[in-house]
Amino acid sequence: MTRKEQIHAALYNAAVDAGFMLTALPETATIIVDDLLEKTPQRYEVTFTGTDISDMDVHITTAW
């Protein structure tokens, strides 16, 4: 399995298992998560921080 295939599998499994969809908004350089499980869907903005795998973190805030 290539590295690209590993990343694809991880994103696919996370999205299906947790019921969300990722969208990249190029005009604002943001990643948006749409919750697909709630009756009133929520939208969140995702930010990744850190410089390498040892200090990587993920932050999620309500988008709007």
C-alpha positions as CSV (number, residue, x, y, z in Angstrom):
1,M,0.0,0.0,0.0
2,T,1.4,3.4,-0.9
3,R,1.4,6.3,1.5
4,K,-1.3,8.0,-0.6
5,E,-3.5,4.9,-0.2
6,Q,-2.8,4.8,3.6
7,I,-3.9,8.4,3.9
8,H,-7.0,7.8,1.8
9,A,-8.0,4.8,3.8
10,A,-7.6,6.6,7.1
11,L,-9.7,9.6,6.0
12,Y,-12.3,7.3,4.4
13,N,-12.6,5.1,7.5
14,A,-12.8,8.1,9.9
15,A,-15.4,9.9,7.8
16,V,-17.6,6.8,7.5
17,D,-17.2,5.6,11.1
18,A,-17.8,9.1,12.6
19,G,-20.3,10.3,10.0
20,F,-18.7,13.5,8.7
21,M,-17.7,15.1,5.5
22,L,-14.6,17.3,4.9
23,T,-14.6,20.3,2.5
24,A,-11.7,22.5,1.7
25,L,-12.5,26.1,1.1
26,P,-9.7,27.4,-1.1
27,E,-10.8,31.1,-0.9
28,T,-10.2,31.1,2.9
29,A,-7.7,28.2,3.1
30,T,-9.9,26.4,5.7
31,I,-11.1,22.9,6.2
32,I,-14.8,22.5,7.1
33,V,-16.3,19.4,8.7
34,D,-20.0,18.8,8.1
35,D,-21.7,16.6,10.7
36,L,-23.8,14.0,8.8
37,L,-25.4,12.3,11.9
38,E,-27.2,15.1,13.7
39,K,-30.8,16.1,12.8
40,T,-29.6,19.7,12.9
41,P,-26.2,19.4,11.1
42,Q,-23.4,21.3,12.7
43,R,-20.4,22.8,10.8
44,Y,-17.0,23.0,12.3
45,E,-13.7,24.5,11.2
46,V,-10.6,22.3,11.6
47,T,-7.1,23.6,12.2
48,F,-3.9,21.5,12.4
49,T,-1.0,22.8,14.4
50,G,2.5,21.6,14.9
51,T,5.6,21.2,12.8
52,D,5.9,17.4,12.6
53,I,4.2,14.2,13.9
54,S,5.7,14.6,17.4
55,D,3.8,17.8,18.2
56,M,0.8,17.5,15.8
57,D,-2.6,18.6,17.2
58,V,-6.1,19.1,15.8
59,H,-8.4,22.0,16.8
60,I,-12.1,22.1,16.0
61,T,-14.3,25.2,16.5
62,T,-17.9,25.9,15.5
63,A,-17.7,27.4,12.0
64,W,-21.1,29.2,11.8
